[in-house]
Amino acid sequence: MSREAFHLLLDRYLQGTCTDEEKRIVEELYGMLDKEDLDEINPREINTMEQKLWDRIHVDISAPETTNPVFLKHSRRSAGMWRGIAAAVAGFLLITGYLFFKEETHIPTFLAVQSVQDVKECTNTSGKPEKITFEDGSSVVLEKNAVVKYPAHFNSDVREVTLEGAGFFEISKDASRPFMVYSKDVITKVLGTSFMIRTSASGKSTEVSVHTGKVQVSPVSGRLAIVKGILGTDKAIFLTPNQKAVFISDQKVFEKTLVSNPEPVTAELRSAEVKEAFAFNDAPLTEVIAQLKKTYEIDFIVEDGALYNNTFTGDLSEQSLYNKLDFLCESIKATYEISGTSIIIKRKK
């Protein structure tokens, strides 16, 4: 079997396009391989892993034939070949399975390679919020007992800091250098935005909520990149304004929903324009919903199309989002509920 054929077979198995017979052989051989060398493999050296599997093919093809019942239905001429192919695939799956369950903890570059003298650390020991400004103009407002570590000078390709506790970040835009915040269990990655990170006192959960812009959050401890690429196990998610994600440490999953008090997403709509935007006079429900979507960048779903026959009159400018919805739904005889990052409006029963 050529090296190219070897690659193709692995691809076919991972894509689920193998024949039933090929699949059966792999599954029966899966638990029969020697696992002792797994701990010696550097998971970052894909060429080393591939070579071990390739060597295994030739060893198994040249080995004396056995009467293993797995191969009884194959001819003597093809049994050795099947052993080599199946062992190679099974070995590949065994190693990637091992790496899948082996976690890799990511740490910021400035803690891994720079000297202690290059790292700054600030702890808020006061009873009020404390603002720390970084060299690029980005800042964080630390809550009580929160700790931030950061390099004296950011790298040319990335800006990285660590956070313990709670802090509100405002990040200067720099498309060439993403800003990354490492908290207890979560890495938050942005280009330019504002967001809040809060780790619970117990350390069992971490919450990231977005005020403006868009952020990407992923676990600090994750599956190795090679396996994520093959099996699609990357758990990173994206958040937009008024959305939050809570990472549950023991389950290693994100719960994504809306923040407890959604706010208008633009500065203009937090000032004078709010009163005009939310003073309605016999306005169709479509107009009211459209204004809510524009202001809060939240997806509103009207479950019953008949509700669009209603109009609304009232001034909602001084109300929070959920108070706005309370008044609106009371007027049109409807209710609402939060479902993930959407708000569903339905007819009252």
N, C-alpha and C positions, 0 to 999 in steps of 0.2 A: 504494500500500500504506500503511495507517495505521500509526501508531507502535505501537499495540497489536498489530497483526498482526506487526510486526517483532519485538516481544518474544516472541510466541508461537512464531515460526519458530525463533528462537535456542534457546528452551527445547526445542522438538521435536528439533532437531539434537543438542543436548547429551544428551538423554534417549534418543537412538537411535530415535526414532519417525518420522523423515523417510521419504519414499518412496525407492525405489532411484534414481529419476531425480534427485530433489533432492540426494541424497547424491553421485551421480556428478558433477553439475554443480559442487558445492562442491569436490570433490577435484580436478577438472580445473582449476578456477580458483585453487586454493590457492597455487600457485607463480607466479601471473601478476600479483600485486598489487605496488604500489610500497611498499617497506619504509623509505624514507628518513625518514619522519616519526616512526618508532617511538621513536627516542632522545629526541624532544622531548616525549613524553607523560609527564606525571606519573602514575605508576601508582596513586597514591592518589585521583586525581580521576576517579571512575567516570563522572560526568556528562560530562566532557570527552571521554572515550573513546567514550561512547555517542553523543554529538553528532557526532563525526567519522564514525562508521559511518552514522548517519542521513543526514548530508550526502552521503555516498558513494552511498547509494541513489538520491537525486534526481539526482545527477550522471550516474550510469550509466543511469537510466531516460530521461533527456533526451538522451543522447548518440546520434549517428547509428548506425544499425544496421550491423553488420559481417557478414562472411561467415565468422566464426569457426566452425570445424567443430563446436564444442561444441553450437551451437544450430541446426544445420541441420535437425534433425528437428522443431523447433518452428515454429509459424506466425509470419509477420511481425508479426502483431498482438501476440503474447505474448513475442517475443524480448527486447525491451527490459525488460519486467517481470522476466523470468527473470534477465537480467543483473544487475539491481539487487538482487534477492533473494539470488542466489548470491554476489555480490560482498560484500554486507553480512554474510552468514554467514561467508564466507571471511575477511573482514577481522576479524571478531570473533574467530575462531579463531586467526588469525595474531597478533593482539595478545595474547590470553590465552596463546598458546603462548610468545610472547616473554617475557611476565611470569612464566610458569611456570619457564622456565629462568634467569630473572633472580632472584638470591637477595637477600633482605632480612635484614640482620643486626640483631638486637634488642639494645639496650643498656638498662641500668637507668635509670630516670628521674633518679635523683639524680646520675648522671654526665653526663646530657644537659643538665640545666637549672640545677642548683645550682652555687654557687661552690666553688672548691677548699677554702676555709676550712670548709665544711660537711661535708666528706668526711674520715672517719677511716680510717687504714690501719695494720694490725698485721701484723708478720712474725715468725714463730717462728724465732728464730736460736739457740735453745737446743737441747740434745740430748734434751729430753723434751717430751711433749705440753703445750700451753699453752691454757688456757681463756679465751675472750673472751665476755663477757656483753653483750647489746644492751639498749637502753632498755626493751624490752617484756618482758624476762625471758628471752627466747630466748638460746641460747648455741651456741658452736661450739668444739670442742677441735681445735686446729690441730696437725698433725704437723710434723716438722722441715721448715723452709724454706717452709712454707705461708704464703700471704698472703691476708688478708681485707680488703675495703674495704666501708664502710657509712656511711650518713649519720648525722649527730649526732642527727637526729630523723626517724623514719619518716613517710611520707606518710599522709594520712587514709584512703586506700583500698588501699594496698599496702605491704608491707615488703620491701625489696630489698637484697641484698648481692652482692658478687662474691667468688669464691674461686679462687685459684691453688694447685695442689697438692692435699693431702688434708686433709679435716676432717670431724669427726662433729658433726652438728647435733641439738639438741633444741629444738623449736619450741613456744612457748606458743600455746595455741589462741586464735584470734580469727577467727570466721567472717566478719566484715566486712572483714578485711584479710589476704588470702593472703600467705604468705611465699615469696619467690622468690630462689633462689640461681643466679647466673649463673657457670658455670665455663667452661672453654675452648670447648667445643662444645655444651654442654647447659644448658638451663634447667630447674631442678627447682622445682615449685610445690606448696606444702602449706598446710594450715590449722593443723595441730597434730600433730606426730609427731616421730620420731627416725630419722635416716638418715645414711648415709656417702656422701661423694663423693670419688672418687679419680681424678686424671688421671695417666696413665702418664708416666714420665720422658721418653719420646720425644715425648709430646704427641699420639700417634696414636690414643689411645682414652681414653674417660672412662667410669668405672663409678659407678653409683648403686645402693646397696643399702639396703633398708628394714628397720629394726629394729622399729618400731611404727607403727601408723597406715597411711595411704595417701598416695602422692605421685604427681604427674604429671610426666613428663619429656618434653622436646621439644628439637629442635635449636635452637641459638642462631641459626644461619643457616638460614632457611626460606623457602618460597615465599610470595609476597605473599598477604595475607589474602583479597583479592578472588578470586584464582584458587583458593585453598584452598576457599573457600566454594562455588565453581562446580563444581570438578572433584573435590573430596573428597580433597585431597592432604596434609592435615595428618598429620604423622607422630608426634603425641603418643601416649604410651602410659601406662598406669597400673601402679603397683607396689604390692603389699601385703606384709605382713611375711614375711621370709625369701626375698623375691624380689629379683633384681637385674637391671639392664639395662646392657649395655656398648655404648656408642656408638662405632662404627668410623668415624673421621673421613673417610678417603678414599672409603669406600663410602656414607657418610651414612645408615647404617642402625643400628637397635638389635638386639642379640641379648639376648633375655630368658630367664632361667633362674633356678635357685635359688642362694642364697649358699653358700659353701663349707662353712660350719658353722652350719646352722639352729639357732635357739635358741627356747625357749618364749616365747610372745608376751605372757604376763601375768606380773606380778611374783609373784603367788601361786604360779604353777607353776614358778617358779625357786627356790623355797624348800622349806619342809617338805612341801607337798602333792605334790611330785614323787615322793617315795619311796612314798607311799600310792597315787598314781595309776598307778605303773608296777610295782607288785608284783602279779603275776598268779598265780593258782592254778587251773589247768585252765580257763582263760578261753577262750571261743570267739574265733575270729579276728576276727569282727565287732566284738567289744568292744575288742580291742587296736587295730584300725585306727581305730575311733571315737575312742579316747583320743589316738592320734597326730594325727589331724586337728584335734581340739580344742586340743591343746597347741601345735602348730606352725602351724596354719592353712595347711596344705599339702594339696593334693588327692592322695589315694592311690587308685590304681586297681588292683583285683585282676582280672587278666586271665582267669584260669581260675576259674569259679564253684565247681569241685570243691574248691578250697583252703579254702573256708569250712567244710568238714567237719572241719578241724583245730582243735585247742585248743593253748594255750600256757601253760606254767608257768615262771616265772622272775622275777627282780628286775632290771629294766632302769633303775632310777632313777638310777644313777650314770653311765650311759652317754650319749654323744652320740647324736644322731639316727641317724647312719649306723651306729654300733656297735649301737644298738638293732635296726636293720633286719638287720644281719649275724646277730645272735643269733636273731631271729625267723625269718628265712628258713632258717637252718640247721636249726631245729627242725621246720619244716613242709615241708622239702625244696623250697624255692623260691629264686628269685633276684629281684633288683630292679634297675631302671635309672631314671635320671632322663631325662625327656622334657619339655623346656621347663621349665615350672614345676610339673609333676606328677611323682609317683613311681609307677612301674608295677611291680607284684608279679606274677611269673609262675612257673609250675611249672618246676622244674629239669629239664632234658632229660637 
